[in-house]
Amino acid sequence: MLARISRYALPAALALGLISVAGAPVAASAAARPEAVTTHYTVTWAGVVNSVNVKQHRFVYTWDGGKYTVTYTSKTKWSKGTAKSLKKGLHVTVTGNLKGSTIAATKIVV
C-alpha cells in the first residue's frame, strides 16, 4: 500500500507544487510569472511639473524632493484641464499606480 502511494500520489503532488521544502504550498503560477511578484502602490500626490512630453504622453514632476515620471493614456481622467494645459511650473495632483519612480496615472487634477 505504501509503495502505491509513493509511486502515484507523491509524484502527482510534487508536479502540482503541493509539497515544498519549507513545508508551505508553492503556487506554480506565481513562480512562472515574475510580474506577479512585483507590487504596485496606488498613490495620490501633489507636485510641480518639471518637463512635459505630450507626444509620448508623459511628464516629470517633483513631489517631496523626488522626481517622478507620470504616464497617461486615453483612459486617464482629467479634472480642471487637459494634457494640452500641462506646462512647466504647474501644480498638479496625480492619482495612479506607482512602480519604481513611474506613476501610471488614472486621474490628473490640473
N, C-alpha and C positions, 0 to 999 in steps of 0.2 A: 504494500500500500504506500509506504513512504517512497519507494522507488518511483511509483507512478506520479506522485505529487511533484517530486523533484524533476521528473522527466517532462511534464506538461505544464504544471502551474507555475513553477519558478521561472522558466524562460519567458512565458507569457507575461508575467508580472514585470520582469526586467524590460521586456520590449515596450510595455506600456508606460514605463517610468514610475511604477508604483513603489518601488523599493530604491532607496538611495543609501549611500554610505553613512550619512548623518542620521538616518532614521526617519527623515521627513519626506513626504511625497515630492517628487520633482515634476513640474509641469513641462511636458515635452514641447509644447507650443512656445512657451516663453524662452526656452533655450534656443529654439530655432530662429526666433525673431529678435535681433538685438535692439530694435526700436521699441520693443515692449518694455525694456528696462529703463529707457530714457524718460525722465519725468518732465512734465510741463507744468508751469505755475500760471494761474490766471492772476493778472495784476492790474491795478488801476493807478497810474502815476501821472502827475502833472509836471511839465517841464518846459524848456525853451528850445525852439527849433534852431539847430546849428547849420544844417545844409539840407537842400531838397533836391531830389531827382525824380521828377514827375514821370519821365519815360519809363523808369524801372519800378515805379510805384513804391518808393521808399523815401524815408527821410531820417536824419540823425538828430537826436535831441538829447539834452543834458537833464538829468534828474539826480539830485542828491550827490553831485560830484562825479557821477559816472555817465559815460556816453552810451546810448542805446540806439540801435538801428530799428526803425519801425517799418514794417512792410504792410501794405494794404492791398485789398482786392476789390472787385466789383461788389462783393458781399459785405464789405465793411460799411457800417452805419456811420453817417456823418451828422453832426449836430452843430448848428450855427456856422456852417461853412462847407466848403468842398475841397478837393485836392488842389484845385487852382488857387485857393486862397492861402495855401501854405507859403510862408516866406521866412527868411532868417530873422530871429528875434521874437517870433510869435510864440505866445504862451498857449500850449495845448495840453489836453488831458487825454491819455490813451488807456484803453482797456483792451487786454488781449492776452495771448499765451506767450509766456517768457521761456525761451530756451537759450541758455548762454547769455549773450548780450543782444539778442534779436527778439523783438516782440512782433508777433503776428497779430495785427490789430483787428478787433472785432467791432470796436466803437471808437471814434475820434471826435472830441469836442474842441472846436477851434475858438 
